[in-house]
């Protein structure tokens, strides 16, 4: 299958999810296209051609096979981690922290794209940054992450970024109509804003964040991705949103605290506008939270209509990261 480079990553994910991507052959590319070896003819909107591919080299893919650790602790080795650019960010159980360096070296040995491994000890509250420590590889926490043909530069010690929201960002961007005004209330380094601005032709995206480092990297990312219709706004979203023009669409990705900003968002949302709202909670809390949001809407003279809800990702054994598309008439 022949796919233009800008469309290659979402195409690869779809092929892999459906089981159509051959793992025994190497993907190849040239200056314009990426060529995927597939198990059968499938219609994703791209041409299928007959081509030769090299066999994939056999290698150890699971880093856990390379870690020398007592057998009684092996089940505690992390089964997954976040890959952000050339950095792997790993959460570890307390019992395996003494083996952090081994774990980091093993990940680098099995993943050629990874140059640095960091241990993640949680989120620092003020700016939602990660409390991280380099355990192996290059001594840097700055990297460039690529997502859907876009580039996002960041320092993981200074800003927060989740690669696990890539599909969600693309899903929201697809809903934006040409000429819309969008406000991203908690924009970070700008991944939602820049994805929207790059290919969905909004009038303007106002990107608010109170972390000055996030604003600096956002400005770099605006330049890296050559978008002109994103305006960085540094400060408290509750105050800064008052000075902006009314929006057709507002993004509220502050999963622990967004509910406290609903009234402020509604006052800046045009009638019929949509809020993309995110919160981490238990499934039993969803109905109650939507009821509370509906009550706030009524007090602001609006009526809530739920357009969609999604379990974006799991957060803990009992809690999920939910996304809601909410229209307010």
C-alpha positions as CSV (number, residue, x, y, z in Angstrom):
1,X,0.0,0.0,0.0
2,X,1.4,3.4,-1.0
3,X,0.6,6.2,1.4
4,X,1.8,9.9,1.4
5,X,4.2,10.6,4.3
6,X,1.9,13.0,6.0
7,X,-0.8,10.3,6.2
8,X,1.5,7.4,7.0
9,X,1.2,7.1,10.8
10,X,-2.7,7.0,10.9
11,X,-2.6,4.5,8.0
12,X,-0.1,2.3,9.8
13,X,-2.2,2.3,12.9
14,X,-5.3,1.3,11.0
15,X,-3.5,-1.5,9.2
16,X,-2.0,-2.7,12.4
17,X,-5.3,-2.6,14.3
18,X,-7.1,-4.6,11.6
19,X,-4.2,-7.1,11.3
20,X,-3.4,-6.2,7.7
21,X,0.2,-5.1,8.3
22,X,2.8,-7.8,7.7
23,X,5.3,-7.9,10.6
24,X,7.7,-10.2,8.8
25,X,8.6,-7.5,6.2
26,X,10.2,-4.1,6.6
27,X,8.2,-1.0,5.8
28,X,10.1,1.2,3.3
29,X,9.8,4.8,2.1
30,X,11.1,7.4,-0.3
31,X,11.0,11.2,-0.3
32,X,7.2,11.3,-0.9
33,X,5.6,8.0,0.2
34,X,5.7,5.2,2.7
35,X,5.2,1.7,1.4
36,X,3.4,-0.8,3.7
37,X,3.6,-4.6,3.2
38,X,0.0,-5.9,3.7
39,X,-1.5,-9.3,4.1
40,X,-4.4,-8.7,1.7
41,X,-5.9,-6.0,-0.5
42,X,-7.7,-3.5,1.6
43,X,-9.4,-0.2,0.8
44,X,-8.2,2.7,2.9
45,X,-8.3,5.1,0.0
46,X,-4.7,4.6,-1.0
47,X,-3.3,2.6,-4.1
48,X,-2.1,-0.9,-3.7
49,X,0.9,-1.9,-5.8
50,X,3.1,-5.0,-6.1
51,X,6.6,-4.3,-4.6
52,X,9.6,-6.1,-3.1
53,X,10.3,-5.7,0.7
54,X,13.2,-6.9,2.8
55,X,12.6,-9.4,5.5
56,X,12.3,-7.9,9.0
57,X,15.4,-8.6,11.1
58,X,14.8,-10.9,14.1
59,X,15.4,-9.1,17.4
60,X,14.3,-9.2,21.0
61,X,11.3,-6.9,21.2
62,X,10.3,-7.3,24.8
63,X,12.8,-5.4,27.0
64,X,11.8,-7.5,30.0
65,X,13.7,-10.5,28.6
66,X,16.9,-8.5,29.0
67,X,16.5,-7.4,32.7
68,X,18.3,-9.4,35.3
69,X,15.8,-9.3,38.2
70,X,14.7,-11.9,40.8
71,X,11.9,-14.1,39.5
72,X,9.5,-13.0,42.2
73,X,9.7,-9.4,41.0
74,X,9.6,-10.0,37.2
75,X,5.8,-9.7,37.1
76,X,6.2,-6.1,38.5
77,X,8.3,-4.9,35.5
78,X,6.3,-2.2,33.5
79,X,4.4,-3.8,30.7
80,X,4.1,-0.5,28.8
81,X,5.5,3.1,28.8
82,X,5.0,6.4,26.9
83,X,7.2,7.1,24.0
84,X,7.6,10.9,23.5
85,X,10.0,11.6,20.6
86,X,13.2,9.9,21.5
87,X,12.3,9.5,25.2
88,X,10.6,6.6,26.9
89,X,8.8,7.7,30.1
90,X,8.2,4.7,32.4
91,X,6.3,4.4,35.7
92,X,7.7,1.8,38.0
93,X,6.5,0.0,41.1
94,X,8.6,0.8,44.2
95,X,9.9,-2.8,44.3
96,X,11.6,-2.5,40.9
97,X,13.0,1.0,41.2
98,X,16.4,-0.4,42.3
99,X,16.6,-1.9,38.8
100,X,15.6,1.3,37.0
101,X,19.0,1.6,35.2
102,X,18.8,-1.9,33.9
103,X,15.2,-1.4,32.8
104,X,16.2,1.8,30.9
105,X,19.2,0.2,29.2
106,X,17.0,-2.8,28.2
107,X,14.4,-0.5,26.6
108,X,17.1,1.3,24.6
109,X,18.5,-2.0,23.5
110,X,15.2,-3.2,22.1
111,X,13.9,0.1,20.7
112,X,16.3,1.8,18.3
113,X,14.3,5.1,18.2
114,X,14.7,5.5,22.0
115,X,17.7,7.5,23.1
116,X,16.7,8.4,26.7
117,X,14.7,6.6,29.4
118,X,13.1,8.5,32.2
119,X,11.3,7.2,35.4
120,X,8.0,9.0,36.0
121,X,7.2,9.5,39.7
122,X,3.9,11.4,39.1
123,X,2.6,14.8,38.2
124,X,3.7,18.0,39.9
125,X,0.5,19.9,40.5
126,X,1.2,23.6,39.6
127,X,1.8,23.2,35.9
128,X,0.9,19.4,35.5
129,X,4.6,18.6,34.7
130,X,6.0,15.2,35.3
131,X,8.4,14.4,38.1
132,X,11.0,12.5,36.1
133,X,14.5,11.2,36.5
134,X,16.8,10.1,33.7
135,X,17.8,6.5,34.3
136,X,19.5,5.6,31.0
137,X,20.7,7.0,27.7
138,X,21.3,10.6,26.7
139,X,21.2,13.2,29.5
140,X,18.4,15.3,28.1
141,X,14.7,15.7,28.6
142,X,14.1,17.8,25.5
143,X,12.8,16.1,22.4
144,X,10.7,16.5,19.3
145,X,7.6,14.3,19.1
146,X,6.0,13.6,15.7
147,X,2.2,13.0,15.5
148,X,0.0,12.9,12.4
149,X,2.7,14.7,10.3
150,X,3.2,17.5,13.0
151,X,6.2,18.2,15.2
152,X,6.0,19.1,18.8
153,X,9.2,20.2,20.6
154,X,9.2,20.1,24.4
155,X,11.2,19.6,27.6
156,X,9.5,17.0,29.7
157,X,10.8,18.5,32.9
158,X,9.1,21.8,32.1
159,X,5.8,20.9,30.3
160,X,3.2,18.2,30.2
161,X,2.4,16.2,27.1
162,X,0.5,12.9,26.6
163,X,1.1,10.9,23.4
164,X,-1.9,8.8,24.3
165,X,-4.2,11.6,23.3
166,X,-3.1,11.6,19.6
167,X,-6.2,9.9,18.3
168,X,-8.4,12.2,20.5
169,X,-6.7,15.3,19.2
170,X,-7.3,14.1,15.6
171,X,-10.9,13.3,16.4
172,X,-11.6,16.8,17.8
173,X,-9.7,18.5,14.9
174,X,-11.9,16.7,12.3
175,X,-15.0,18.3,13.8
176,X,-13.8,21.9,13.3
177,X,-15.4,23.7,10.5
178,X,-13.7,26.4,8.3
179,X,-14.0,29.8,9.8
180,X,-14.6,28.7,13.4
181,X,-13.2,30.5,16.4
182,X,-11.7,28.0,18.8
183,X,-10.4,28.5,22.4
184,X,-8.1,25.9,23.9
185,X,-8.3,26.7,27.6
186,X,-5.5,24.6,28.9
187,X,-3.4,24.3,25.7
188,X,0.1,23.2,27.0
189,X,2.6,23.2,24.2
190,X,-0.3,23.5,21.7
191,X,-1.0,20.0,20.2
192,X,-4.8,20.4,19.9
193,X,-4.5,24.0,18.7
194,X,-1.8,23.3,16.1
195,X,-3.5,20.2,14.7
196,X,-6.7,22.2,14.3
197,X,-5.0,25.2,12.7
198,X,-2.8,23.1,10.3
199,X,-5.5,21.6,8.2
200,X,-9.0,22.6,9.3
201,X,-9.0,26.3,8.5
202,X,-10.4,28.0,11.7
203,X,-10.6,31.7,11.8
204,X,-8.4,31.7,14.9
205,X,-7.4,29.3,17.7
206,X,-6.7,31.0,21.0
207,X,-4.4,28.8,23.1
208,X,-4.3,29.6,26.8
209,X,-1.8,28.3,29.3
210,X,-0.5,29.6,32.6
211,X,2.9,27.8,32.3
212,X,5.4,30.2,30.8
213,X,7.6,27.3,29.5
214,X,4.6,25.8,27.8
215,X,3.9,29.1,26.0
216,X,7.6,29.3,24.9
217,X,7.4,25.8,23.4
218,X,4.0,26.5,21.9
219,X,5.5,29.5,20.0
220,X,8.3,27.3,18.8
221,X,5.8,24.6,17.7
222,X,3.7,27.2,15.8
223,X,6.8,28.1,13.9
224,X,7.9,24.5,13.4
225,X,4.6,23.6,11.9
226,X,4.2,26.8,9.9
227,X,0.7,27.8,11.2
228,X,-0.4,31.4,11.4
229,X,-3.8,31.3,13.0
230,X,-2.9,30.2,16.5
231,X,-2.6,33.0,19.2
232,X,-0.7,32.0,22.4
233,X,-2.2,33.5,25.6
234,X,-0.2,33.2,28.8
235,X,-2.2,33.3,32.1
236,X,-5.1,31.9,34.0
237,X,-7.8,30.7,31.6
238,X,-10.6,31.9,33.9
239,X,-9.3,35.5,33.5
240,X,-7.8,35.5,30.0
241,X,-10.9,34.0,28.3
242,X,-12.9,37.1,29.2
243,X,-10.8,39.2,26.9
244,X,-11.2,36.9,23.8
245,X,-13.9,36.9,21.2
246,X,-16.7,34.4,21.6
247,X,-15.9,30.9,20.4
248,X,-17.7,28.3,18.3
249,X,-15.7,25.6,20.1
250,X,-13.9,25.3,23.4
251,X,-11.4,22.6,24.4
252,X,-11.2,21.8,28.2
253,X,-8.4,19.3,28.7
254,X,-7.8,19.7,32.4
255,X,-9.0,16.3,33.6
256,X,-8.9,16.8,37.3
257,X,-10.2,20.4,37.5
258,X,-12.1,21.3,34.3
259,X,-15.5,21.1,36.0
260,X,-14.6,24.3,38.0
261,X,-14.3,26.3,34.7
262,X,-17.6,25.3,33.0
263,X,-19.4,28.6,33.8
264,X,-16.4,30.6,32.5
265,X,-16.3,28.6,29.3
266,X,-20.1,29.0,28.7
267,X,-19.9,32.8,29.0
268,X,-17.4,32.7,26.1
269,X,-19.3,30.2,24.0
270,X,-21.6,31.2,21.2
271,X,-25.2,29.8,21.2
272,X,-25.0,26.3,19.6
273,X,-21.3,26.1,20.3
274,X,-19.5,22.9,21.4
275,X,-17.3,22.2,24.4
276,X,-14.9,19.2,24.2
277,X,-14.7,18.4,27.9
278,X,-12.3,15.9,29.6
279,X,-12.3,14.5,33.1
280,X,-10.9,11.5,34.9
281,X,-13.5,9.7,37.0
282,X,-15.2,6.4,37.8
283,X,-18.0,5.3,35.5
284,X,-20.5,5.7,38.3
285,X,-19.7,9.4,38.5
286,X,-20.4,10.2,34.8
287,X,-24.2,10.7,35.1
288,X,-23.8,12.9,38.2
289,X,-21.1,15.1,36.5
290,X,-23.2,15.6,33.4
291,X,-26.1,16.6,35.6
292,X,-24.0,19.1,37.4
293,X,-22.8,20.6,34.0
294,X,-26.4,20.8,32.9
295,X,-27.3,22.7,36.0
296,X,-24.5,25.2,35.4
297,X,-25.8,25.6,31.9
298,X,-29.3,26.3,33.1
299,X,-28.0,29.0,35.5
300,X,-26.2,30.6,32.5
301,X,-29.4,30.5,30.4
302,X,-28.2,27.5,28.2
303,X,-29.4,24.0,27.5
304,X,-26.9,21.1,27.4
305,X,-27.1,18.5,24.6
306,X,-24.6,15.6,24.8
307,X,-23.3,14.8,21.3
308,X,-20.8,12.1,22.2
309,X,-18.8,10.5,25.0
310,X,-15.7,8.4,24.8
311,X,-13.5,6.4,27.2
312,X,-10.3,7.8,25.9
313,X,-7.9,5.7,28.0
314,X,-7.8,4.0,31.4
315,X,-6.3,5.8,34.3
316,X,-6.4,3.3,37.1
317,X,-8.2,0.0,37.8
318,X,-11.4,1.9,38.6
319,X,-11.1,5.2,36.8
320,X,-11.0,6.3,33.1
321,X,-10.1,9.4,31.2
322,X,-13.4,10.4,29.5
323,X,-14.0,12.8,26.7
324,X,-17.4,14.5,26.0
325,X,-18.6,16.5,23.1
326,X,-21.2,18.8,24.6
327,X,-23.3,21.3,22.7
328,X,-24.9,24.3,24.5
329,X,-28.0,25.9,22.9
